[in-house]
Amino acid sequence: MHRPAPDPSRRMDTLAAHAGDDPFRFMGAAAPPIFETSTFVFQSVADAIAAFANEQEHYVYTRRRNPTVRVVEEKLAAMEGAEECRLFASGMAAISAAILSCVRAGDHVVCVDTAYGPAKAFITGYLSRFGITATLVDGRDPAEWEAAVRPNTRLFYLESPSSGLMKLQDLAAVTAVARRHGIATICDNSYSTMLLQRPLELGVDLVVYSGSKYFGGHSDVLAGAILGPAERVRQIGDAEIPLLGGVIGPFEAWLIGRGLRTLPVRMRQHQLNAAKVAEFLAGHDRVARVHYPGHPSHPQYELALRQMRGASGLLSFELDTRDLEQASRFVDALRVFRLGVSWGGYESLVFLPIIGAMHKAPEANWPSPGLVRIHVGLEDVADLIADLDQALRAL
Ligand SMILES: Cc1ncc(COP(=O)(O)O)c(C=O)c1O
């Protein structure tokens, strides 16, 4: 093996550029080759027996391990400061595998009620088929998590900040409750990435990601990741990955590796642009309220300063109307922001959360029609503000 272990003392931009790479292992290729192979062949029966004896270290079949995927897992682990990483085909593949690795029939899960919809549905709906019960908590007060604990509680599921109203959980305080009761914790860190928040350092057991957001960064790939202690993550590699099979393809992993190299520079620009957009919106007379953890008007701004190193490009705000027709007029008038779900790409996007709720939830649970979510992309911020300004005037 030519590959030196990633040096954790390196700074983030250097880790993003180089961690996990070893060009001389691959004939000096500056970019790692894409090992587009499903299977690996052996020179002898003895070699095959050795490989099968330890599939975590040898290449046998790409559902278990692939060199391109491995390069990217090592880069991510170095960036996160985690012992181990496994990549998945999507954020939901990672999230469902992480949750399943923590629970058995008859267990109880406490989940933040602002968690990403399908993650919440998996915990509260799908798992109920197996006799697993769940309690939803607002999550902002650590005492609520303590109060929700039952003798059979095995997992706290967190997502901070949430991706709709950007609500935070106090990760150090909630994981302290979990540890006292011997309960596992999973945190979805997709909003911040490891650049802006380090859940493992705050006591979280497993960090999960939608890599389809900032890791890829170009809205052209689906991916997910689990990071955490080597033993725990390798157990998932032995149990959930081969059985559930939601693994990433080599090309998709390569796109994630390419995206990660520029994540620090992209994130700095998302932050600068989003801060200016939030300030503009907060001062606009057609905007009732801005939800952005990087803005002093956020009710948990102090906590954000304490546990995060800044806020990313995703924020939401409330128009001074609750009328869907008026909100639609605003959105349809936007020219640079495009209407669509997801976020974390280079481009600015806008979405009305009510669109997603209309066909899924009873009307009483719909968000306000005036609630607008935007992802602030990498375009010139003057163009983004001018676009929002002209569309607010169309209201
Ligand atoms: C916060 C959050 N977590 C997880 C996911 C799921 O990720 P994926 O779409 O990659 O399955 C999403 C997707 O939008 C998300 O917003």
The ligand as an SDF file (V2000), in Angstrom:
LIG
                    3D

 16 16  0  0  0  0  0  0  0  0999 V2000
  -31.8160   17.5660    5.4520 C   0  0  0  0  0  0  0  0  0  0  0  0
  -31.9020   16.4420    4.4720 C   0  0  0  0  0  0  0  0  0  0  0  0
  -31.4990   15.2270    4.8520 N   0  0  0  0  0  0  0  0  0  0  0  0
  -31.5760   14.1690    4.0080 C   0  0  0  0  0  0  0  0  0  0  0  0
  -32.0750   14.3060    2.7390 C   0  0  0  0  0  0  0  0  0  0  0  0
  -32.1820   13.0910    1.8480 C   0  0  0  0  0  0  0  0  0  0  0  0
  -31.1380   13.0550    0.9680 O   0  0  0  0  0  0  0  0  0  0  0  0
  -31.2450   12.3520   -0.4910 P   0  0  0  0  0  0  0  0  0  0  0  0
  -32.1830   13.1850   -1.3010 O   0  0  0  0  0  0  0  0  0  0  0  0
  -29.8190   12.4040   -0.9530 O   0  0  0  0  0  0  0  0  0  0  0  0
  -31.7490   10.9700   -0.2640 O   0  0  0  0  0  0  0  0  0  0  0  0
  -32.4830   15.5480    2.2830 C   0  0  0  0  0  0  0  0  0  0  0  0
  -32.9750   15.7170    0.8880 C   0  0  0  0  0  0  0  0  0  0  0  0
  -33.5020   16.7070    0.5050 O   0  0  0  0  0  0  0  0  0  0  0  0
  -32.4080   16.6500    3.1840 C   0  0  0  0  0  0  0  0  0  0  0  0
  -32.8350   17.8640    2.8150 O   0  0  0  0  0  0  0  0  0  0  0  0
  1  2  1  0
  2  3  1  0
  2 15  2  0
  3  4  2  0
  4  5  1  0
  5  6  1  0
  5 12  2  0
  6  7  1  0
  7  8  1  0
  8  9  2  0
  8 10  1  0
  8 11  1  0
 12 13  1  0
 12 15  1  0
 13 14  2  0
 15 16  1  0
M  END
$$$$
